[in-house]
Amino acid sequence: MSFMGTYWKESGGRDASFYQHEWSKHGTCISTLQPKCYSAYRPQEEVVTYFEKTIELFKTLPSFKWLSDAGITPSNGKTYDRTAVQAALEKGFGHPVTIKCHYGELDEIWYHFNIKGSFDTGHNGGVDNFVPSTPQGIKSTCPKQVRYIPKSRGSQRHSSPDSPGHGCGNQRPFKGNGHLNVLISGQQKGFLISNGKLAAQGQPASYRTKWNGQFFILTTTKGVCGFVRGAFTCGDNVSPAQFSSKGQNLATSRGHTTFFTDAIPSAKRQQLVYTQSSNIAFQLAWQCI
């Protein structure tokens, strides 16, 4: 617990609830942690195993050192080429990795493994049964230029989705091409794909803006974007809708930055986007590419 209390922290100080979330979301889906896989099972033993093995694995992945060895160090002012960040991590790990960004800032590093045998077995209790593998499913979501912000109270990390310039450098948001990321309570929960739907898996679409005065229209490879029967849609024979922006957020021509959907998207189900009230409210944040 002392190691977790130092290195596995929840940013708001709610460590216990964060650990509960990690177990509920990730630990419970590991089939070889089921009670029947233990020779002499004790209640909740699988929970302890999950955290112990995760920490053991973490200790074999010195991400910060791999980045530093490549000259990539935390900075409030610098940006780093996305391919350089990935190359540094892949050199250390020996296989491709997935990097994820939050408003253009490096936020997560995903290492991918296959497991030979049980989750809790390994030579002398180690993790040699975790075999590095190629990423499956969701790809890296970072822009071409990545910010790597220091972990300190004095860092100039952007916490508001209305703050301009996330991932855009000196470029104004909503100029040229970009992704539209879905933010629910400030957390990214998906992105828009080329037909205008909200997705949680796959690749975010490239949206292009065309300005006319204070408003602009959006297009993708599917066509122009507008609203068809109340749902945001991009495609042929779609009447273009006019949009504006507030900082990093997409806004309607009336200045509204809140959009709605019926449910959070999953790996198997995409969702429609509306301007009229529905179950879940969210914002669409621009990410320069």
Buried (B, 14 or more C-beta within 10 A) or exposed (E): EEEBEEEBEEEEEEBEEBBEEBBEEEBEEBEBBEEEBBEEEEEEBBBEBBBEBBBBBBEEBEBBEBBEEBEBEBEEEEBBEBEBBBBBBEEBBEBBBBBBBBBBBBBEBEBBEEBEEBBBBBEEEEBEBBEEEEBEEBBBBBBEBBBBBEEEEEEEBBEEBEBBBBBBEEBEBBBBEBBBBBBBEEEBBBBBBBBBBBBBBBBBBBBBBEEEEEBBBBBBEBBBBBBBEEBBBBBEEBEBBBBBBBBBBBBBEEEEBEBBBEEBBEEEEBBBBBBEEBEBEBBBBBBBB
